[in-house]
Amino acid sequence: RGIDHPPRIAGAYFAAKLGVSEYLLKNKIQAGVLIFREIRPEYAIPVGVWQVREGIREAMKQKPEMASNFNHALDLASAKTSVSKKEWIVNGDIINRVRQKTILDFI
């Protein structure tokens, strides 16, 4: 499979995906994952995608926060950043990336 075009999101997406995929494969589980990365002004020296990959690997060693639905996941994630939930939705592409619904969404 793979992609047939240059990604708009460059290497950070793939670095994060690798860290998460390693964890899921190792633990033989399937999951939806929401990763928020906030770049603040004090982040003066970007050191590359290895930092994203290693940061994700370290995060996967922590106890997970479980969300009951996508809206709850956004609440949890935005509570840990200086960017509000509304800003993530208005300025980001996050809603467009939600692809799969569960049977509970239709009940």
N, C-alpha and C positions, 0 to 999 in steps of 0.2 A: 504494500500500500504506500504510505508516505504522502507527501504533499508535492504538488506539481508547480508551485510558485514560491517566490521568496516570501517568508512570513513577515507580516507587518510588525509583529511583536518581538522579533529577533530572538536572541538566545535565552533571555530570562524566562520565557514561557517554557521552553524545553528543559531548562535547568530545574525549574520548579516541578515540572511534570516528572522528570527523572527521579527526584527525591521522593515524591509521593508514590510513584509506581513501584519503586524498590520496596517501600514499606508495605504496600498493599500486597504485592507478590509474596514477600517473605511471610506475611501473616495469613495468606490465602483468604483475603477478604475483598469484597467489592464495596466501593463507597463513592459518594459524590464529594467533591472537595472544592472549597472556596478559599482562594488565597488572595489576601489583600496585601499589597506592598506599598507603603507610603514613603515617598522620597521627600525628605524635609531639607530646608536650607542648610542645616548643619552637616548634612551629608556632602562634604566638600570634595572628597576624593573617591570617585567611583572606581572600584577595583575589579570589576568584571562579574561575569555570570557565575563564577565559582562561588562567590559570596551568596548568591541566591540559592544555589544547589546545596551548599553546606548549611545555610540557615534553615532550609526546609528539612534537611536530614535531622538537624538538632530539634526542630519543632516536632517532628514525628516521634521523637523520644519522649515527649511530654504527654500528659494525660489529655485525651481529646475532649473538646467541648462538643456536645451533641445538640443539634438543633432539631426541633420538631418539624420545621418546614423552611422553605427558602427565605421567607420574611424574617423568621426568627434568626436564621443564619446571618442575614444582613445586619440585624440588630446587634448580635454578638460581635461581629467583625467591626462594625463602625464604632462600637463603644471603646475600642482599643486604639483608635486613631483620632487625629484632629480633624478628619474629614467626616462630615455628617452623612448619615444614610441617604438623605435627599441629594446631597452633592454626588455621592457615588452613583446614584441612579440617573440623575440628570446629565452629568458630564461623562459618565462611563458607558460601557457597552454591556454591562452586566446582565441586564434584563434580557437582551437579545441572545445571550448565551445559555439561557435556561431552556433546555430542550425537552426533557423528559418529565412527564407527570406520572403520578401514581394513581392507582385505582381510587384511593381516598379523595383525590381531587374531584372525582365525579360523583361521589355519594352525597 
